[in-house]
Amino acid sequence: MTLRAQRVLMEADAIVYDALVPQAIVDMGRRDAERLSVGKRKNCHSKSQDEINRLLVELGRQGKRVVRLKSGDPLVYGRAGEEMAALREAGIAYEVVPGITSAFAAAADFDLPLTLRGVASSLIFTTGHDLTGKVLPDWASLAVSGATIAVYMGRTVAASVAERLMGAGLAADTTVAVIENASRADRKLFHGILKELPDLQARDDLDGPVMVIIGEAVAGANFDKSEPLSAFHAGTPVRETAGVE
């Protein structure tokens, strides 16, 4: 996290945090700060978005200094837009403290260039759920032309992502990088090719957030740090890759 984020966290009267935020980060707040978990995980929401919005407004009206703590960057798949709109409507002042989004953290773990001169000049952020509908997103054609694709929350829809992209013309041997718990000490890194991506859905050793990065530029990553996707077989233990956060 940034120094600015750490400073505001230590000044907070109330910390409203998501499920993916490590407990060590939550604990950085003042000892007497109120801590409120509003985490969302797949098929398990402790609070609806409307309830979170109302909670933030209520805490603000009480005159408290509130930190809405998210993992990664709040403006990338963090639903910050809905929360900011609720605060503006209620006349409550706020500021946004930028974070490091998962795609950048994952790329750093892999020594992976998201853009590469002469290879990839575009970068696409998406969720795998964008590829589960009947209509292929407009950006799919960019993937075929060489753009790097960063797929957030990609494990459970990996088969759909691979199928739709290959159907759009992306080569089956396009390099992919997969990381669970990007930038954390318990991260796991894997590499392979697009046609191997569906195997992710069968893995029972991955229960944290998974980022999938696809594209020609991915071939420039440092795969000495990772395990091949093809090495996994159900029930076989996988070596964990850990490092300094």
C-alpha positions as CSV (number, residue, x, y, z in Angstrom):
1,M,0.0,0.0,0.0
2,T,1.1,3.6,-0.5
3,L,2.4,5.8,2.3
4,R,-0.6,8.1,1.9
5,A,-3.0,5.1,2.3
6,Q,-1.2,4.0,5.5
7,R,-1.4,7.6,6.9
8,V,-5.2,7.9,6.3
9,L,-5.7,4.4,7.7
10,M,-4.0,5.3,10.9
11,E,-6.2,8.5,11.2
12,A,-9.5,6.7,10.7
13,D,-12.3,6.5,13.3
14,A,-13.9,3.7,11.3
15,I,-12.5,1.2,8.8
16,V,-15.0,-0.4,6.4
17,Y,-13.1,-3.2,4.7
18,D,-13.6,-5.9,2.0
19,A,-13.0,-9.6,2.3
20,L,-9.9,-9.6,0.1
21,V,-8.0,-7.1,2.3
22,P,-5.4,-8.9,4.4
23,Q,-6.0,-8.8,8.2
24,A,-2.5,-7.4,8.7
25,I,-3.6,-4.3,6.7
26,V,-6.8,-3.9,8.6
27,D,-4.8,-4.1,11.8
28,M,-2.7,-1.1,10.8
29,G,-5.5,1.2,11.9
30,R,-5.7,2.8,15.3
31,R,-6.4,0.3,18.1
32,D,-9.6,2.1,19.0
33,A,-10.9,2.4,15.4
34,E,-14.2,0.8,14.6
35,R,-13.7,-2.1,12.1
36,L,-16.6,-3.2,9.9
37,S,-16.4,-6.1,7.5
38,V,-18.5,-5.8,4.4
39,G,-16.7,-8.3,2.3
40,K,-18.0,-9.9,-0.9
41,R,-16.8,-13.2,-2.2
42,K,-18.3,-15.2,-5.0
43,N,-21.8,-16.4,-4.0
44,C,-21.2,-15.0,-0.5
45,H,-22.1,-11.4,0.2
46,S,-22.1,-10.2,3.8
47,K,-23.8,-7.0,2.8
48,S,-25.4,-5.8,-0.4
49,Q,-24.0,-2.8,-2.2
50,D,-27.0,-0.6,-1.2
51,E,-26.3,-1.6,2.5
52,I,-22.7,-0.6,2.1
53,N,-23.6,2.7,0.6
54,R,-26.1,3.5,3.4
55,L,-23.4,2.5,6.0
56,L,-20.9,4.9,4.5
57,V,-23.4,7.7,4.5
58,E,-24.5,7.0,8.1
59,L,-20.9,7.0,9.3
60,G,-20.1,10.2,7.4
61,R,-23.2,11.9,8.9
62,Q,-21.9,11.0,12.4
63,G,-18.8,13.1,11.6
64,K,-16.4,10.2,11.7
65,R,-13.3,9.9,9.6
66,V,-14.0,6.8,7.6
67,V,-11.7,4.7,5.4
68,R,-13.4,2.5,2.9
69,L,-10.6,-0.1,2.5
70,K,-10.4,-2.2,-0.7
71,S,-7.9,-4.6,-2.1
72,G,-6.0,-3.3,-5.2
73,D,-7.2,0.0,-6.7
74,P,-10.7,1.2,-5.7
75,L,-11.5,2.5,-9.2
76,V,-10.8,-0.9,-10.9
77,Y,-13.7,-3.3,-10.3
78,G,-14.1,-1.9,-6.8
79,R,-17.6,-0.5,-7.2
80,A,-16.2,2.8,-6.1
81,G,-18.4,4.6,-8.5
82,E,-21.6,3.6,-6.7
83,E,-20.2,4.5,-3.3
84,M,-18.9,7.9,-4.5
85,A,-22.3,8.7,-6.0
86,A,-24.1,7.8,-2.7
87,L,-21.7,10.1,-0.8
88,R,-22.1,13.0,-3.3
89,E,-25.9,12.7,-3.1
90,A,-25.7,12.9,0.7
91,G,-23.4,15.9,0.6
92,I,-20.5,14.0,2.3
93,A,-17.0,15.0,1.3
94,Y,-14.5,12.3,0.4
95,E,-11.1,11.7,-1.3
96,V,-9.8,8.8,-3.3
97,V,-6.5,7.3,-2.4
98,P,-5.1,5.3,-5.4
99,G,-3.9,1.7,-5.0
100,I,-2.0,-0.8,-7.0
101,T,-4.4,-2.8,-9.1
102,S,-4.0,-6.6,-9.3
103,A,-2.9,-6.6,-13.0
104,F,0.1,-4.4,-12.2
105,A,0.9,-6.4,-9.0
106,A,0.7,-9.7,-10.9
107,A,2.9,-8.3,-13.8
108,A,5.5,-7.2,-11.3
109,D,5.6,-10.7,-9.6
110,F,6.2,-12.2,-13.0
111,D,8.7,-9.6,-14.3
112,L,6.1,-9.4,-17.1
113,P,5.9,-6.4,-19.6
114,L,2.2,-5.6,-20.1
115,T,3.2,-3.6,-23.1
116,L,6.2,-4.4,-25.3
117,R,7.6,-2.4,-28.1
118,G,6.7,-3.9,-31.5
119,V,4.6,-6.6,-29.9
120,A,1.8,-5.1,-27.7
121,S,0.9,-1.5,-27.5
122,S,-2.6,-1.9,-25.9
123,L,-3.7,-3.3,-22.5
124,I,-7.3,-4.5,-21.7
125,F,-8.7,-4.9,-18.2
126,T,-11.7,-7.2,-18.1
127,T,-13.5,-9.8,-16.0
128,G,-14.1,-13.3,-17.3
129,H,-17.8,-12.8,-17.0
130,D,-17.6,-10.4,-20.0
131,L,-16.9,-13.5,-22.1
132,T,-19.8,-15.7,-20.8
133,G,-22.6,-14.0,-22.7
134,K,-23.8,-14.6,-26.2
135,V,-22.3,-11.4,-27.6
136,L,-18.5,-11.2,-27.8
137,P,-17.1,-8.0,-26.4
138,D,-15.8,-5.4,-28.8
139,W,-12.3,-5.7,-27.4
140,A,-11.9,-9.4,-28.4
141,S,-10.7,-8.2,-31.8
142,L,-8.0,-6.2,-30.1
143,A,-6.7,-9.3,-28.4
144,V,-6.3,-11.0,-31.8
145,S,-4.3,-7.9,-33.0
146,G,-1.8,-8.2,-30.1
147,A,-3.3,-6.4,-27.1
148,T,-2.5,-7.8,-23.7
149,I,-5.6,-9.0,-21.7
150,A,-5.7,-8.9,-17.9
151,V,-8.6,-11.0,-16.7
152,Y,-9.8,-10.2,-13.2
153,M,-11.5,-13.0,-11.1
154,G,-10.7,-15.4,-13.9
155,R,-10.5,-18.9,-12.4
156,T,-14.1,-20.0,-12.4
157,V,-14.7,-18.8,-16.0
158,A,-11.3,-19.8,-17.4
159,A,-12.9,-22.4,-19.8
160,S,-15.3,-19.8,-21.2
161,V,-12.5,-17.2,-21.6
162,A,-10.3,-19.6,-23.5
163,E,-13.1,-20.9,-25.7
164,R,-14.4,-17.5,-26.7
165,L,-11.0,-16.0,-27.4
166,M,-9.8,-19.0,-29.5
167,G,-13.2,-18.8,-31.3
168,A,-12.4,-15.2,-32.0
169,G,-9.2,-16.2,-33.7
170,L,-6.6,-15.9,-30.9
171,A,-4.0,-18.7,-31.3
172,A,-4.4,-21.7,-28.9
173,D,-0.6,-21.5,-28.1
174,T,-0.8,-17.8,-27.0
175,T,1.1,-17.5,-23.7
176,V,-0.8,-17.0,-20.4
177,A,0.4,-16.1,-16.9
178,V,-1.8,-17.0,-13.9
179,I,-1.3,-15.7,-10.4
180,E,-3.2,-16.2,-7.1
181,N,-2.9,-13.6,-4.4
182,A,-0.7,-11.2,-6.4
183,S,2.0,-9.3,-4.5
184,R,1.4,-11.3,-1.3
185,A,3.8,-13.7,0.4
186,D,1.5,-16.6,-0.2
187,R,1.2,-16.0,-3.9
188,K,1.2,-18.8,-6.5
189,L,2.4,-18.3,-10.0
190,F,1.7,-20.5,-13.1
191,H,2.4,-20.2,-16.8
192,G,1.1,-22.0,-19.9
193,I,-0.8,-21.5,-23.1
194,L,-4.4,-20.5,-23.8
195,K,-5.7,-24.0,-24.5
196,E,-4.5,-25.1,-21.1
197,L,-6.5,-22.3,-19.3
198,P,-9.7,-24.4,-18.8
199,D,-7.7,-26.6,-16.4
200,L,-7.8,-23.8,-13.8
201,Q,-11.5,-24.5,-13.0
202,A,-10.6,-28.0,-11.8
203,R,-7.9,-26.8,-9.4
204,D,-8.8,-27.2,-5.7
205,D,-5.5,-25.7,-4.5
206,L,-6.6,-22.1,-5.5
207,D,-9.0,-20.3,-3.3
208,G,-7.7,-16.8,-3.4
209,P,-8.3,-14.1,-6.1
210,V,-6.8,-15.2,-9.4
211,M,-5.5,-12.9,-12.2
212,V,-5.0,-14.2,-15.7
213,I,-2.8,-12.3,-18.2
214,I,-3.0,-13.3,-21.9
215,G,-1.1,-12.1,-24.9
216,E,2.1,-12.2,-26.9
217,A,3.9,-9.8,-24.5
218,V,3.4,-12.4,-21.8
219,A,6.1,-14.5,-23.4
220,G,8.6,-12.0,-22.1
221,A,7.9,-12.8,-18.5
222,N,10.3,-14.6,-16.1
223,F,8.9,-18.1,-15.9
224,D,11.7,-19.3,-13.6
225,K,9.5,-18.1,-10.8
226,S,6.4,-20.1,-11.8
227,E,5.0,-23.6,-12.3
228,P,3.7,-24.9,-15.7
229,L,-0.1,-25.2,-15.8
230,S,0.4,-28.5,-17.6
231,A,2.1,-30.0,-14.5
232,F,-1.1,-30.0,-12.4
233,H,-3.1,-33.1,-11.8
234,A,-6.0,-33.3,-9.4
235,G,-4.7,-34.4,-6.0
236,T,-1.0,-33.5,-6.8
237,P,0.5,-30.9,-4.5
238,V,1.9,-27.8,-6.1
239,R,5.0,-26.0,-4.9
240,E,4.2,-22.6,-3.5
241,T,6.2,-19.6,-4.7
242,A,6.7,-17.0,-2.0
243,G,8.6,-13.8,-1.9
244,V,8.9,-10.4,-0.3
245,E,5.8,-8.2,-0.7
